[in-house]
Amino acid sequence: MLSTQFGHAQVGGGGYVSNVFVKDEYRGQGKGHDLMRQVTQEHGNQELKLNSRPELHAFYSKHGFEATGDEDFGQPRMVRPPS
């Protein structure tokens, strides 16, 4: 789990990234990118997976995630290969 003053992200078993959020007062300041950089640096040696709303795919794509065409929980799955 990665918690900062501006947000939170969790990486669970199998490299599943969940509960990613940035507090309202920090949005629009690049803090989401900071958070995802930390996640990919700390867990980049394994495949990472997440489910995301389509409107956030461009954001996650900037961190190496690609849409797979599959869905979990009604949301498209994205995967980032190990670095």
Secondary structure, DSSP 8 states (H G I E B T S, - for coil): -EE-SSEEEEE-GGGBEEEEEE-GGGTTTTHHHHHHHHHHHHHTTS-EEEE--GGGHHHHHTTT-EEEEEEETTEEEEEE---
